[in-house]
Amino acid sequence: MLQLATLRERTDFVLQRLAVKNIDAKPVVDRVLSIDEDRRKVQMELDQLLNQQNTIAKQVGELYKSGKKAEGDELKNKSTALKQTVAELSDRLTSLEEELNQELVKLPNMPSERVPKGKTPEDNEVVHQEGALPSLDASAKPHWEIAAQYDIIDFELGVKLTGAGFPVYKGKGAKLQRALINYFLDKAGEAGYREIQPPILVNKDSGYGTGQLPDKDAQMYHVQLDEFYLIPTAEVPVTNIFRDVIVKAEELPVKLCAYTPCFRREAGSYGKDVRGLNRLHQFDKVEIVQVQHPDKSYDTLDEMVEHVAGLLRALQLPFRILRLCGGDMSFSSALTYDFEVYSAAQKKWLEVSSVSNFETFQANRMKLRYRAGTDKPVLAHTLNGSALALPRIVAALLENNQTPEGVVLPDAIRAYTGFDRID
């Protein structure tokens, strides 16, 4: 959530930065500032009346002590009338604060000045690419055909059990999933991340804390009876561990990782571009999260980007890194790098990771702060990244490594799978 002080003191700057995300924020910002002005006036009036009440209470006590009961009773009656006004102002203040918050949560995070302008994914900047693109012969198959050939992923059975976008992994397909999850978690552990196993259902406060609500409400699976949400990413429960927490400065950075299934409704997704594993409603992912000092968060972002790059190198997958333009960024992000791997059979790039710095946006919504010594607590920076999401990694591994004798797995995960090929 953007900070009120920033909106008041740097209004034009905020509007200019949000315009990079192709958002005309002026109507909402104007409403926020108007409500905030009313709120501050009511708060000032309330504070004055409370001070007056305290003064009268002391005077009443002194009058009673000195035997001036009539004068004391008169002042006491005046205090009673003030209490009614104080109660009315308190209710008005609560109402304005709720209205203010409802408007504030509509505003996305300001993009970093490093973010390029643009409206669509075509405007994203490729900042790095490595690995030779595989060259397959004409008989090469897409991953959904390979999965059917070796009976390792059953898309139709998933439709029977649940619906489209909920595949069933079988045999070596299930073992490959488990192997990749363990491999990614082990690598995160080696990089200093502490493993967490969080709930996959969260409450509304958690959804608001990381910015999925209200922005992505329609994309989340909602358990209405209990007012819970199935998580779209482990980012939500893991980052919310620090909601309403003050971290000691010497404890920064806090580095956590988690494996969870993830759930996304992906409304409106259909067609050949979402076949097979390309876009699912349920998928597995390992997430890395950091809480960091504001002065160090962009160095940390670079470190997290390199961590993801190292995983893809080890899997011998050609990849590229994109710096997202304003129009393709998430609601909460200040700067995002996407990773894409090349799918040889489909002849296209598939997104497998996003690594983002949210600066103080999530921390302000969650009231996540750090304190140095006896100093006043200050908002921390939060970051996260997919390290990695499995579906398109599996798709690329199956397609890029197919041979007449089966799918040959990269050396990095053979110790985890217990086999070197799928046949």
Contacts in CASP RR format, 6 or more apart in sequence:
PFRMAT RR
TARGET T0000
AUTHOR 0000-0000-0000
METHOD contacts of the structure
MODEL  1
MLQLATLRERTDFVLQRLAVKNIDAKPVVDRVLSIDEDRRKVQMELDQLL
NQQNTIAKQVGELYKSGKKAEGDELKNKSTALKQTVAELSDRLTSLEEEL
NQELVKLPNMPSERVPKGKTPEDNEVVHQEGALPSLDASAKPHWEIAAQY
DIIDFELGVKLTGAGFPVYKGKGAKLQRALINYFLDKAGEAGYREIQPPI
LVNKDSGYGTGQLPDKDAQMYHVQLDEFYLIPTAEVPVTNIFRDVIVKAE
ELPVKLCAYTPCFRREAGSYGKDVRGLNRLHQFDKVEIVQVQHPDKSYDT
LDEMVEHVAGLLRALQLPFRILRLCGGDMSFSSALTYDFEVYSAAQKKWL
EVSSVSNFETFQANRMKLRYRAGTDKPVLAHTLNGSALALPRIVAALLEN
NQTPEGVVLPDAIRAYTGFDRID
1 104 0 8 1.000
1 105 0 8 1.000
1 107 0 8 1.000
1 361 0 8 1.000
1 364 0 8 1.000
1 365 0 8 1.000
2 14 0 8 1.000
2 104 0 8 1.000
2 107 0 8 1.000
2 109 0 8 1.000
2 110 0 8 1.000
2 361 0 8 1.000
2 364 0 8 1.000
3 360 0 8 1.000
3 364 0 8 1.000
3 379 0 8 1.000
4 32 0 8 1.000
4 36 0 8 1.000
4 104 0 8 1.000
6 14 0 8 1.000
7 14 0 8 1.000
7 29 0 8 1.000
7 32 0 8 1.000
7 33 0 8 1.000
7 36 0 8 1.000
8 33 0 8 1.000
8 36 0 8 1.000
11 29 0 8 1.000
11 33 0 8 1.000
14 25 0 8 1.000
14 29 0 8 1.000
14 110 0 8 1.000
15 25 0 8 1.000
15 26 0 8 1.000
15 29 0 8 1.000
17 110 0 8 1.000
17 111 0 8 1.000
17 113 0 8 1.000
18 25 0 8 1.000
18 107 0 8 1.000
18 108 0 8 1.000
18 110 0 8 1.000
18 111 0 8 1.000
19 25 0 8 1.000
20 111 0 8 1.000
20 115 0 8 1.000
20 117 0 8 1.000
20 118 0 8 1.000
20 326 0 8 1.000
20 327 0 8 1.000
21 108 0 8 1.000
21 111 0 8 1.000
21 326 0 8 1.000
21 327 0 8 1.000
21 329 0 8 1.000
22 118 0 8 1.000
22 119 0 8 1.000
22 326 0 8 1.000
22 327 0 8 1.000
23 108 0 8 1.000
25 107 0 8 1.000
28 103 0 8 1.000
28 106 0 8 1.000
28 107 0 8 1.000
29 107 0 8 1.000
31 103 0 8 1.000
32 100 0 8 1.000
32 103 0 8 1.000
32 104 0 8 1.000
32 107 0 8 1.000
35 96 0 8 1.000
35 99 0 8 1.000
35 100 0 8 1.000
35 103 0 8 1.000
36 100 0 8 1.000
38 96 0 8 1.000
39 93 0 8 1.000
39 96 0 8 1.000
39 97 0 8 1.000
39 100 0 8 1.000
42 89 0 8 1.000
42 92 0 8 1.000
42 93 0 8 1.000
42 96 0 8 1.000
43 93 0 8 1.000
45 89 0 8 1.000
46 86 0 8 1.000
46 89 0 8 1.000
46 90 0 8 1.000
46 93 0 8 1.000
49 82 0 8 1.000
49 85 0 8 1.000
49 86 0 8 1.000
49 89 0 8 1.000
50 86 0 8 1.000
52 82 0 8 1.000
53 79 0 8 1.000
53 82 0 8 1.000
53 83 0 8 1.000
53 86 0 8 1.000
56 75 0 8 1.000
56 76 0 8 1.000
56 78 0 8 1.000
56 79 0 8 1.000
56 82 0 8 1.000
57 79 0 8 1.000
59 72 0 8 1.000
59 75 0 8 1.000
60 72 0 8 1.000
60 75 0 8 1.000
60 76 0 8 1.000
60 79 0 8 1.000
61 72 0 8 1.000
63 69 0 8 1.000
63 71 0 8 1.000
63 72 0 8 1.000
63 75 0 8 1.000
64 72 0 8 1.000
105 208 0 8 1.000
105 211 0 8 1.000
105 213 0 8 1.000
105 214 0 8 1.000
105 365 0 8 1.000
106 214 0 8 1.000
108 215 0 8 1.000
108 331 0 8 1.000
108 332 0 8 1.000
109 331 0 8 1.000
109 332 0 8 1.000
109 333 0 8 1.000
109 334 0 8 1.000
109 358 0 8 1.000
109 359 0 8 1.000
109 361 0 8 1.000
110 334 0 8 1.000
111 326 0 8 1.000
111 329 0 8 1.000
111 333 0 8 1.000
111 334 0 8 1.000
111 335 0 8 1.000
112 334 0 8 1.000
112 335 0 8 1.000
112 357 0 8 1.000
112 359 0 8 1.000
114 323 0 8 1.000
114 335 0 8 1.000
115 323 0 8 1.000
115 324 0 8 1.000
115 325 0 8 1.000
115 326 0 8 1.000
115 329 0 8 1.000
115 334 0 8 1.000
115 335 0 8 1.000
116 123 0 8 1.000
116 124 0 8 1.000
116 125 0 8 1.000
116 323 0 8 1.000
116 325 0 8 1.000
116 326 0 8 1.000
117 123 0 8 1.000
117 325 0 8 1.000
117 326 0 8 1.000
118 325 0 8 1.000
118 326 0 8 1.000
118 327 0 8 1.000
118 328 0 8 1.000
119 325 0 8 1.000
119 326 0 8 1.000
119 327 0 8 1.000
119 328 0 8 1.000
120 325 0 8 1.000
120 327 0 8 1.000
120 328 0 8 1.000
121 328 0 8 1.000
123 325 0 8 1.000
123 326 0 8 1.000
123 327 0 8 1.000
123 328 0 8 1.000
124 322 0 8 1.000
124 323 0 8 1.000
124 324 0 8 1.000
124 325 0 8 1.000
124 328 0 8 1.000
124 338 0 8 1.000
125 322 0 8 1.000
125 323 0 8 1.000
125 325 0 8 1.000
126 320 0 8 1.000
126 321 0 8 1.000
126 322 0 8 1.000
127 321 0 8 1.000
127 322 0 8 1.000
127 323 0 8 1.000
127 337 0 8 1.000
128 309 0 8 1.000
128 320 0 8 1.000
128 321 0 8 1.000
129 318 0 8 1.000
129 319 0 8 1.000
129 320 0 8 1.000
129 321 0 8 1.000
130 313 0 8 1.000
130 318 0 8 1.000
130 319 0 8 1.000
130 320 0 8 1.000
131 318 0 8 1.000
131 319 0 8 1.000
132 318 0 8 1.000
133 318 0 8 1.000
133 342 0 8 1.000
133 344 0 8 1.000
134 318 0 8 1.000
134 342 0 8 1.000
134 344 0 8 1.000
134 400 0 8 1.000
135 344 0 8 1.000
136 344 0 8 1.000
136 345 0 8 1.000
136 399 0 8 1.000
136 400 0 8 1.000
136 402 0 8 1.000
140 344 0 8 1.000
140 345 0 8 1.000
140 399 0 8 1.000
140 402 0 8 1.000
141 149 0 8 1.000
141 345 0 8 1.000
141 399 0 8 1.000
141 402 0 8 1.000
142 275 0 8 1.000
142 345 0 8 1.000
142 346 0 8 1.000
142 399 0 8 1.000
143 276 0 8 1.000
143 277 0 8 1.000
143 343 0 8 1.000
143 345 0 8 1.000
143 394 0 8 1.000
143 395 0 8 1.000
143 396 0 8 1.000
143 398 0 8 1.000
143 399 0 8 1.000
144 153 0 8 1.000
144 155 0 8 1.000
144 275 0 8 1.000
144 276 0 8 1.000
144 277 0 8 1.000
146 398 0 8 1.000
146 399 0 8 1.000
146 402 0 8 1.000
146 407 0 8 1.000
147 153 0 8 1.000
147 154 0 8 1.000
147 155 0 8 1.000
147 173 0 8 1.000
147 276 0 8 1.000
147 398 0 8 1.000
150 172 0 8 1.000
150 406 0 8 1.000
150 407 0 8 1.000
150 422 0 8 1.000
150 423 0 8 1.000
151 170 0 8 1.000
151 171 0 8 1.000
152 169 0 8 1.000
152 170 0 8 1.000
152 171 0 8 1.000
152 172 0 8 1.000
152 173 0 8 1.000
152 174 0 8 1.000
152 176 0 8 1.000
152 422 0 8 1.000
153 167 0 8 1.000
153 168 0 8 1.000
153 169 0 8 1.000
153 170 0 8 1.000
153 173 0 8 1.000
153 276 0 8 1.000
153 277 0 8 1.000
153 394 0 8 1.000
154 167 0 8 1.000
154 168 0 8 1.000
154 169 0 8 1.000
154 170 0 8 1.000
155 164 0 8 1.000
155 165 0 8 1.000
155 167 0 8 1.000
155 168 0 8 1.000
155 276 0 8 1.000
157 168 0 8 1.000
158 165 0 8 1.000
158 166 0 8 1.000
158 167 0 8 1.000
158 168 0 8 1.000
159 165 0 8 1.000
159 166 0 8 1.000
161 168 0 8 1.000
162 282 0 8 1.000
163 281 0 8 1.000
164 281 0 8 1.000
165 279 0 8 1.000
165 280 0 8 1.000
165 281 0 8 1.000
165 282 0 8 1.000
166 280 0 8 1.000
166 281 0 8 1.000
166 282 0 8 1.000
167 276 0 8 1.000
167 277 0 8 1.000
167 280 0 8 1.000
169 176 0 8 1.000
169 177 0 8 1.000
172 417 0 8 1.000
172 419 0 8 1.000
172 422 0 8 1.000
173 394 0 8 1.000
173 422 0 8 1.000
175 417 0 8 1.000
175 418 0 8 1.000
175 419 0 8 1.000
176 394 0 8 1.000
176 397 0 8 1.000
176 409 0 8 1.000
176 413 0 8 1.000
176 417 0 8 1.000
176 422 0 8 1.000
177 284 0 8 1.000
177 390 0 8 1.000
177 394 0 8 1.000
178 416 0 8 1.000
179 413 0 8 1.000
179 416 0 8 1.000
179 417 0 8 1.000
179 418 0 8 1.000
180 388 0 8 1.000
180 390 0 8 1.000
180 393 0 8 1.000
180 394 0 8 1.000
180 413 0 8 1.000
180 416 0 8 1.000
181 259 0 8 1.000
181 284 0 8 1.000
181 286 0 8 1.000
181 390 0 8 1.000
182 416 0 8 1.000
183 412 0 8 1.000
183 413 0 8 1.000
183 416 0 8 1.000
184 259 0 8 1.000
184 286 0 8 1.000
184 311 0 8 1.000
184 387 0 8 1.000
184 388 0 8 1.000
185 195 0 8 1.000
185 257 0 8 1.000
185 259 0 8 1.000
185 286 0 8 1.000
187 307 0 8 1.000
187 311 0 8 1.000
187 314 0 8 1.000
187 387 0 8 1.000
188 195 0 8 1.000
188 257 0 8 1.000
188 286 0 8 1.000
188 288 0 8 1.000
188 307 0 8 1.000
188 387 0 8 1.000
189 195 0 8 1.000
189 257 0 8 1.000
191 255 0 8 1.000
191 288 0 8 1.000
191 307 0 8 1.000
192 255 0 8 1.000
193 255 0 8 1.000
193 256 0 8 1.000
193 257 0 8 1.000
193 288 0 8 1.000
194 255 0 8 1.000
194 256 0 8 1.000
194 257 0 8 1.000
195 256 0 8 1.000
195 257 0 8 1.000
195 258 0 8 1.000
196 234 0 8 1.000
196 238 0 8 1.000
196 241 0 8 1.000
196 256 0 8 1.000
196 257 0 8 1.000
196 258 0 8 1.000
197 258 0 8 1.000
197 259 0 8 1.000
198 234 0 8 1.000
198 237 0 8 1.000
198 238 0 8 1.000
198 241 0 8 1.000
198 258 0 8 1.000
198 260 0 8 1.000
199 231 0 8 1.000
199 237 0 8 1.000
200 230 0 8 1.000
200 231 0 8 1.000
200 237 0 8 1.000
200 260 0 8 1.000
200 261 0 8 1.000
200 263 0 8 1.000
201 223 0 8 1.000
201 226 0 8 1.000
201 228 0 8 1.000
201 229 0 8 1.000
201 230 0 8 1.000
201 231 0 8 1.000
202 228 0 8 1.000
202 229 0 8 1.000
202 231 0 8 1.000
202 236 0 8 1.000
202 237 0 8 1.000
202 240 0 8 1.000
203 227 0 8 1.000
203 228 0 8 1.000
203 229 0 8 1.000
204 213 0 8 1.000
204 227 0 8 1.000
204 229 0 8 1.000
205 240 0 8 1.000
205 243 0 8 1.000
206 229 0 8 1.000
206 236 0 8 1.000
206 237 0 8 1.000
206 240 0 8 1.000
206 243 0 8 1.000
207 213 0 8 1.000
207 229 0 8 1.000
207 236 0 8 1.000
207 240 0 8 1.000
208 214 0 8 1.000
208 365 0 8 1.000
209 239 0 8 1.000
209 240 0 8 1.000
209 243 0 8 1.000
209 362 0 8 1.000
209 365 0 8 1.000
209 366 0 8 1.000
210 235 0 8 1.000
210 236 0 8 1.000
210 239 0 8 1.000
210 240 0 8 1.000
210 332 0 8 1.000
210 362 0 8 1.000
210 365 0 8 1.000
210 366 0 8 1.000
211 331 0 8 1.000
211 332 0 8 1.000
211 361 0 8 1.000
211 362 0 8 1.000
211 365 0 8 1.000
212 220 0 8 1.000
212 229 0 8 1.000
212 232 0 8 1.000
212 236 0 8 1.000
213 220 0 8 1.000
213 229 0 8 1.000
215 331 0 8 1.000
215 332 0 8 1.000
216 232 0 8 1.000
216 331 0 8 1.000
218 265 0 8 1.000
218 267 0 8 1.000
219 232 0 8 1.000
219 264 0 8 1.000
219 265 0 8 1.000
219 266 0 8 1.000
219 267 0 8 1.000
220 229 0 8 1.000
220 230 0 8 1.000
220 232 0 8 1.000
220 263 0 8 1.000
220 264 0 8 1.000
220 265 0 8 1.000
221 229 0 8 1.000
221 230 0 8 1.000
221 263 0 8 1.000
221 265 0 8 1.000
222 228 0 8 1.000
222 229 0 8 1.000
222 230 0 8 1.000
223 229 0 8 1.000
223 230 0 8 1.000
230 263 0 8 1.000
231 237 0 8 1.000
231 260 0 8 1.000
231 262 0 8 1.000
231 263 0 8 1.000
232 262 0 8 1.000
232 263 0 8 1.000
232 264 0 8 1.000
233 260 0 8 1.000
233 262 0 8 1.000
233 285 0 8 1.000
233 287 0 8 1.000
233 384 0 8 1.000
233 386 0 8 1.000
234 258 0 8 1.000
234 259 0 8 1.000
234 260 0 8 1.000
234 262 0 8 1.000
234 285 0 8 1.000
234 286 0 8 1.000
234 287 0 8 1.000
234 289 0 8 1.000
235 287 0 8 1.000
235 289 0 8 1.000
235 384 0 8 1.000
235 385 0 8 1.000
237 258 0 8 1.000
237 260 0 8 1.000
238 256 0 8 1.000
238 258 0 8 1.000
238 287 0 8 1.000
238 289 0 8 1.000
238 384 0 8 1.000
239 289 0 8 1.000
239 291 0 8 1.000
239 362 0 8 1.000
239 366 0 8 1.000
239 382 0 8 1.000
239 384 0 8 1.000
240 366 0 8 1.000
241 256 0 8 1.000
242 254 0 8 1.000
242 291 0 8 1.000
242 366 0 8 1.000
242 368 0 8 1.000
242 380 0 8 1.000
242 382 0 8 1.000
243 366 0 8 1.000
243 367 0 8 1.000
243 368 0 8 1.000
244 366 0 8 1.000
244 367 0 8 1.000
244 368 0 8 1.000
245 368 0 8 1.000
245 369 0 8 1.000
246 369 0 8 1.000
246 370 0 8 1.000
246 371 0 8 1.000
246 377 0 8 1.000
247 254 0 8 1.000
247 291 0 8 1.000
247 368 0 8 1.000
247 369 0 8 1.000
247 370 0 8 1.000
247 371 0 8 1.000
247 380 0 8 1.000
248 370 0 8 1.000
248 371 0 8 1.000
248 373 0 8 1.000
249 293 0 8 1.000
249 370 0 8 1.000
249 371 0 8 1.000
249 372 0 8 1.000
249 373 0 8 1.000
251 370 0 8 1.000
252 291 0 8 1.000
252 292 0 8 1.000
252 293 0 8 1.000
252 296 0 8 1.000
252 370 0 8 1.000
252 380 0 8 1.000
253 290 0 8 1.000
253 291 0 8 1.000
253 292 0 8 1.000
253 293 0 8 1.000
253 296 0 8 1.000
253 300 0 8 1.000
254 290 0 8 1.000
254 291 0 8 1.000
254 292 0 8 1.000
255 288 0 8 1.000
255 289 0 8 1.000
255 290 0 8 1.000
256 288 0 8 1.000
256 289 0 8 1.000
256 290 0 8 1.000
257 286 0 8 1.000
257 287 0 8 1.000
257 288 0 8 1.000
257 289 0 8 1.000
257 387 0 8 1.000
258 286 0 8 1.000
258 287 0 8 1.000
258 289 0 8 1.000
259 284 0 8 1.000
259 285 0 8 1.000
259 286 0 8 1.000
259 287 0 8 1.000
260 284 0 8 1.000
260 285 0 8 1.000
260 287 0 8 1.000
261 282 0 8 1.000
261 283 0 8 1.000
261 284 0 8 1.000
261 285 0 8 1.000
262 282 0 8 1.000
262 283 0 8 1.000
262 284 0 8 1.000
262 285 0 8 1.000
262 389 0 8 1.000
263 281 0 8 1.000
263 282 0 8 1.000
264 280 0 8 1.000
264 281 0 8 1.000
265 281 0 8 1.000
266 274 0 8 1.000
266 279 0 8 1.000
266 280 0 8 1.000
266 281 0 8 1.000
269 279 0 8 1.000
273 279 0 8 1.000
276 395 0 8 1.000
277 283 0 8 1.000
277 391 0 8 1.000
277 392 0 8 1.000
277 394 0 8 1.000
277 395 0 8 1.000
278 350 0 8 1.000
278 391 0 8 1.000
278 392 0 8 1.000
278 395 0 8 1.000
280 391 0 8 1.000
283 389 0 8 1.000
283 390 0 8 1.000
283 391 0 8 1.000
284 389 0 8 1.000
284 390 0 8 1.000
284 391 0 8 1.000
285 386 0 8 1.000
285 388 0 8 1.000
285 389 0 8 1.000
285 390 0 8 1.000
286 386 0 8 1.000
286 387 0 8 1.000
286 388 0 8 1.000
287 384 0 8 1.000
287 385 0 8 1.000
287 386 0 8 1.000
287 387 0 8 1.000
288 304 0 8 1.000
288 307 0 8 1.000
288 384 0 8 1.000
288 385 0 8 1.000
288 387 0 8 1.000
289 382 0 8 1.000
289 383 0 8 1.000
289 384 0 8 1.000
289 385 0 8 1.000
290 300 0 8 1.000
290 304 0 8 1.000
290 382 0 8 1.000
290 383 0 8 1.000
290 384 0 8 1.000
291 363 0 8 1.000
291 368 0 8 1.000
291 370 0 8 1.000
291 380 0 8 1.000
291 381 0 8 1.000
291 382 0 8 1.000
292 300 0 8 1.000
292 380 0 8 1.000
292 381 0 8 1.000
292 382 0 8 1.000
292 383 0 8 1.000
293 370 0 8 1.000
293 380 0 8 1.000
293 381 0 8 1.000
294 359 0 8 1.000
294 360 0 8 1.000
294 378 0 8 1.000
294 379 0 8 1.000
294 380 0 8 1.000
294 381 0 8 1.000
297 357 0 8 1.000
297 359 0 8 1.000
297 381 0 8 1.000
297 383 0 8 1.000
298 335 0 8 1.000
298 357 0 8 1.000
300 357 0 8 1.000
300 383 0 8 1.000
301 335 0 8 1.000
301 337 0 8 1.000
301 355 0 8 1.000
301 356 0 8 1.000
301 357 0 8 1.000
301 383 0 8 1.000
304 355 0 8 1.000
304 383 0 8 1.000
304 385 0 8 1.000
304 387 0 8 1.000
305 321 0 8 1.000
305 337 0 8 1.000
305 355 0 8 1.000
307 387 0 8 1.000
308 339 0 8 1.000
308 353 0 8 1.000
308 355 0 8 1.000
308 385 0 8 1.000
308 386 0 8 1.000
308 387 0 8 1.000
308 388 0 8 1.000
309 319 0 8 1.000
309 321 0 8 1.000
309 339 0 8 1.000
311 387 0 8 1.000
311 388 0 8 1.000
312 319 0 8 1.000
312 339 0 8 1.000
312 341 0 8 1.000
312 352 0 8 1.000
312 388 0 8 1.000
314 410 0 8 1.000
314 412 0 8 1.000
315 393 0 8 1.000
315 397 0 8 1.000
315 410 0 8 1.000
315 412 0 8 1.000
315 413 0 8 1.000
316 410 0 8 1.000
316 412 0 8 1.000
317 341 0 8 1.000
317 342 0 8 1.000
317 393 0 8 1.000
317 396 0 8 1.000
317 397 0 8 1.000
317 400 0 8 1.000
318 341 0 8 1.000
318 342 0 8 1.000
318 400 0 8 1.000
319 339 0 8 1.000
319 340 0 8 1.000
319 341 0 8 1.000
319 342 0 8 1.000
319 352 0 8 1.000
320 339 0 8 1.000
320 340 0 8 1.000
320 342 0 8 1.000
320 349 0 8 1.000
321 337 0 8 1.000
321 338 0 8 1.000
321 339 0 8 1.000
322 337 0 8 1.000
322 338 0 8 1.000
322 339 0 8 1.000
322 340 0 8 1.000
323 335 0 8 1.000
323 336 0 8 1.000
323 337 0 8 1.000
324 333 0 8 1.000
324 336 0 8 1.000
324 337 0 8 1.000
324 338 0 8 1.000
329 336 0 8 1.000
330 336 0 8 1.000
330 354 0 8 1.000
330 356 0 8 1.000
332 356 0 8 1.000
332 358 0 8 1.000
332 361 0 8 1.000
332 362 0 8 1.000
333 356 0 8 1.000
333 357 0 8 1.000
333 358 0 8 1.000
334 356 0 8 1.000
334 357 0 8 1.000
334 358 0 8 1.000
334 359 0 8 1.000
334 361 0 8 1.000
335 356 0 8 1.000
335 357 0 8 1.000
336 354 0 8 1.000
336 355 0 8 1.000
336 356 0 8 1.000
336 357 0 8 1.000
337 354 0 8 1.000
337 355 0 8 1.000
337 356 0 8 1.000
338 351 0 8 1.000
338 353 0 8 1.000
338 354 0 8 1.000
338 355 0 8 1.000
339 351 0 8 1.000
339 352 0 8 1.000
339 353 0 8 1.000
339 354 0 8 1.000
339 355 0 8 1.000
339 386 0 8 1.000
339 388 0 8 1.000
340 349 0 8 1.000
340 350 0 8 1.000
340 351 0 8 1.000
340 352 0 8 1.000
341 349 0 8 1.000
341 350 0 8 1.000
341 352 0 8 1.000
341 392 0 8 1.000
341 393 0 8 1.000
341 396 0 8 1.000
342 348 0 8 1.000
342 349 0 8 1.000
342 350 0 8 1.000
342 396 0 8 1.000
342 400 0 8 1.000
343 349 0 8 1.000
343 350 0 8 1.000
343 392 0 8 1.000
343 395 0 8 1.000
343 396 0 8 1.000
343 399 0 8 1.000
343 400 0 8 1.000
344 396 0 8 1.000
344 399 0 8 1.000
344 400 0 8 1.000
345 399 0 8 1.000
345 400 0 8 1.000
345 402 0 8 1.000
346 395 0 8 1.000
346 399 0 8 1.000
350 392 0 8 1.000
350 395 0 8 1.000
350 396 0 8 1.000
351 392 0 8 1.000
352 386 0 8 1.000
352 388 0 8 1.000
352 389 0 8 1.000
352 392 0 8 1.000
352 393 0 8 1.000
352 396 0 8 1.000
353 385 0 8 1.000
353 386 0 8 1.000
353 387 0 8 1.000
353 388 0 8 1.000
353 389 0 8 1.000
354 385 0 8 1.000
354 386 0 8 1.000
355 383 0 8 1.000
355 384 0 8 1.000
355 385 0 8 1.000
355 386 0 8 1.000
356 383 0 8 1.000
356 384 0 8 1.000
356 385 0 8 1.000
357 381 0 8 1.000
357 383 0 8 1.000
358 381 0 8 1.000
358 382 0 8 1.000
358 383 0 8 1.000
358 384 0 8 1.000
359 381 0 8 1.000
360 379 0 8 1.000
360 380 0 8 1.000
360 381 0 8 1.000
361 382 0 8 1.000
362 368 0 8 1.000
362 382 0 8 1.000
363 369 0 8 1.000
363 379 0 8 1.000
363 380 0 8 1.000
363 381 0 8 1.000
363 382 0 8 1.000
364 379 0 8 1.000
368 379 0 8 1.000
368 380 0 8 1.000
368 382 0 8 1.000
369 377 0 8 1.000
369 378 0 8 1.000
369 379 0 8 1.000
369 380 0 8 1.000
370 377 0 8 1.000
370 378 0 8 1.000
370 380 0 8 1.000
371 377 0 8 1.000
371 378 0 8 1.000
372 378 0 8 1.000
397 407 0 8 1.000
397 409 0 8 1.000
397 410 0 8 1.000
398 407 0 8 1.000
398 422 0 8 1.000
401 407 0 8 1.000
401 408 0 8 1.000
401 409 0 8 1.000
401 410 0 8 1.000
405 421 0 8 1.000
405 423 0 8 1.000
406 421 0 8 1.000
406 422 0 8 1.000
406 423 0 8 1.000
407 421 0 8 1.000
407 422 0 8 1.000
407 423 0 8 1.000
408 420 0 8 1.000
408 421 0 8 1.000
409 417 0 8 1.000
409 419 0 8 1.000
409 420 0 8 1.000
409 421 0 8 1.000
409 422 0 8 1.000
414 420 0 8 1.000
END
